[in-house]
Amino acid sequence: MRAMNYRVPVLAAALVCALALAACSGGDGGPNMAGDQQTQGPGAPAYTASEAQCSSDSDCPEGNGCAGSAGVCVAFAEEGQVFSVMVNPVGDKDLLPYQYAGVAVGAGGRLDLAIDEPVQIKGVVVFGQENDVTAVDSAGSPRALPKSDLVGGYLVATAQGLISGTQLRSETSVKAQQKSGEDWTFSLSLLPEVSYELTFIPDYSDDNLPSLPLFSVSAQFSKSGRFDIMLPPKKEYLAARLTGVVLLEEAGNTPVAGARVSVTLDNGSFGTSSITDEKGVFTIVMSPGHGPVALHIQPGAGSPVFPARDFYYEDGISELAAQATPRFVVGPVPPLRDIILQVVNVKDGNLFPVPQARVEARGMAGAGEASGQGTTGDDGLVQISLLEGLYALTVMPPSGSRYASKQMALDLETKVGEDVFVVPLGERSKIMGIVSREDSGEGVFGAVVTLQTNQVSAFEGAEQGVQDFSVDALTGPDGGFVVFVDPGLYAVTVVPPARSGLARFSQPSVDLSGGDATMKVSIPPGALVRGGITRATDGSVIRDARVQFYFNAPADKDVVGYWALDQTSFAAAIQLAGSSSADTNGDYSLVLPALTLLENGGTPSFGVGSQNGGADAEKTSWTSYGLPAVDVQPAPAADKR
């Protein structure tokens, strides 16, 4: 069967497959990129070709196929299994990555995929004309433009992916002048019938305009053609230019050199940014035609230390135009103190230093915001320079540490003269897990288990950026593993070794907030899926394409607000079901999990409900992607510490 291309509006989110850790070491939590050749993992038993069960389908029982170079016989996927798919045609430079949402596997585990040709959009980026003359004449032909009107830079097109946590992206350079015989300065490939946001990043400056802000426009194309991007007239940019001076105090005797100045407009877009010179002077340019503006001024490299300040102007730049050179006072500046923090674990009256813990303080000082950060040494000590103020102190030991993360208040306003603080940490929860086959109960040796979260209970209400946490473990001969985690909600991913014939397992939300616990992960049998990748126009094969299958949680469904898929850095990784590469004939093969089908033959749809996964897919809208629920139980008393 040939999959259809679904084009529906979806949630915009960046495709980030690796976890950006705020303060931990360990695995990246990203998708396994080895296709059906999954990682053996360090410590797993070595695998050799002589141990293979098969070299071709003829070596396997009826209804089974030989799964790649792993040499394992795996049953073909049952008809009706539903996945979302991403295809990256890396071997064909004229094609773009393509996505399908909710496509079903056909008889014999077959799923063929056809990719549409992209459309080619050509045009120019040009300053608008004061008399509204466009870049195209009345007959629709390009107008000869003065070279001074053309603007060079970079053009980036982004669109919401059909798979939650993913994004479609195309980009190209824009020349500042036309080549001989060409009436365009950029050419951009885009998927047809997809709504894009086109963002132009100007590379422009002259004596009056040091730079230009980003310019964005929405567009959708059904066929190749011309598309010119018309910026506001240069006169309007000049009117939206602001030159000001940053001072430490109201008296105006101390200019601030090296400060970073940026501006945000009422529609959420940004103007240009600037660094103050030795006289504290800066010049920024805003997008014309907007109302309220907010200027953000913060210390830069080599500048004096001062609280970061925000200055808001309801009437926009017109409110500042009456002043010849607007003054922005970032003071008064509170005293700067060198704070020493000792991070320890207290047990039986003894102090145990916690090394390599990331420590971050964010809070209010003077009339603005201040922050500082550092990492503890082997003695558990770290020194941070902070302005006197009130801070939220976040401490996060590295992945693998037994000591728990913590957030606490740090008062440097009333505790004048106190510069040494002890931060006591408790212990993380001990999770004793086992990964086993669902059909036989046999433990899976050499599986990589990854737990990821930004829902640590200790950081509830804190900024998301300091909450990200990931920990990896490798299962032993009995399938067992042990990890230490901060209490909270976690996404769990298991990548079995290729020789097992099992597929990647994922559960978007497992509640580990109850302290020490046991965890049982049951991996369903693998299901072999095969297919070919071709061009939709002429059926020619697409060689060496990268194919990634995702559990069916399409972005157009109501998953916004569900923590693990709501723009987390690991949203795409925890949806990945398997990946492979097509061969020179355009054929691919990979092992996917055998999903539980409903009585009506359909695959369970994604929704909300039981956080640990619903055992009865007919009675709850949450179905764990159609995989077995992860079983978490309080640890037996004998195993508690």
Sequence and secondary structure as in RCSB ss.txt:
>XXXX:A:sequence
MRAMNYRVPVLAAALVCALALAACSGGDGGPNMAGDQQTQGPGAPAYTASEAQCSSDSDCPEGNGCAGSAGVCVA
FAEEGQVFSVMVNPVGDKDLLPYQYAGVAVGAGGRLDLAIDEPVQIKGVVVFGQENDVTAVDSAGSPRALPKSDL
VGGYLVATAQGLISGTQLRSETSVKAQQKSGEDWTFSLSLLPEVSYELTFIPDYSDDNLPSLPLFSVSAQFSKSG
RFDIMLPPKKEYLAARLTGVVLLEEAGNTPVAGARVSVTLDNGSFGTSSITDEKGVFTIVMSPGHGPVALHIQPG
AGSPVFPARDFYYEDGISELAAQATPRFVVGPVPPLRDIILQVVNVKDGNLFPVPQARVEARGMAGAGEASGQGT
TGDDGLVQISLLEGLYALTVMPPSGSRYASKQMALDLETKVGEDVFVVPLGERSKIMGIVSREDSGEGVFGAVVT
LQTNQVSAFEGAEQGVQDFSVDALTGPDGGFVVFVDPGLYAVTVVPPARSGLARFSQPSVDLSGGDATMKVSIPP
GALVRGGITRATDGSVIRDARVQFYFNAPADKDVVGYWALDQTSFAAAIQLAGSSSADTNGDYSLVLPALTLLEN
GGTPSFGVGSQNGGADAEKTSWTSYGLPAVDVQPAPAADKR
>XXXX:A:secstr
 B               S   SS  S       STTS    TTS    GGG S SSGGGS TTEEEEGGGTEEEE
B  TT EEEEEEE TT TTS  EEEEEEE  GGGB BEEE   EEEEE EEE  TT   SB TTS B    GGGB
  EEEEEEEE SBTT EEEEEEEE SS  TT S SEEEEE TT  EEEEEEE    SS S    EEEEE  SS E
E  EEE  HHHHHHTEEEEEEESSTT   B TT EEEEEETTS B   EE  TTSEEEEE  TT   EEEEEE  
TTS    BEEEEETTTTHHHHTSSS EEE      EEEEEEEEEEEETTEEEE TT EEEEEEEETTEEEEEEEE
  TTSEEEEEEESSEEEEEEE  TT SB  EEEEEE SS TT  EEEEEE B EEEEEEEEETTT  B TT EEE
EEEEEEGGGTTS GGGT EEEEEE  TTSEEEEEE SEEEEEEEE  GGGT   EEEEEEE  SSSEEEEEEE  
EEEEEEEEEETTT  B TT EEEEE S BTTSS TT GGGSS TTTTGGGEEEEEE  TTSEEEEEEE     TT
S       S TT  S TTT S  GGGS   EEEE  GGG  
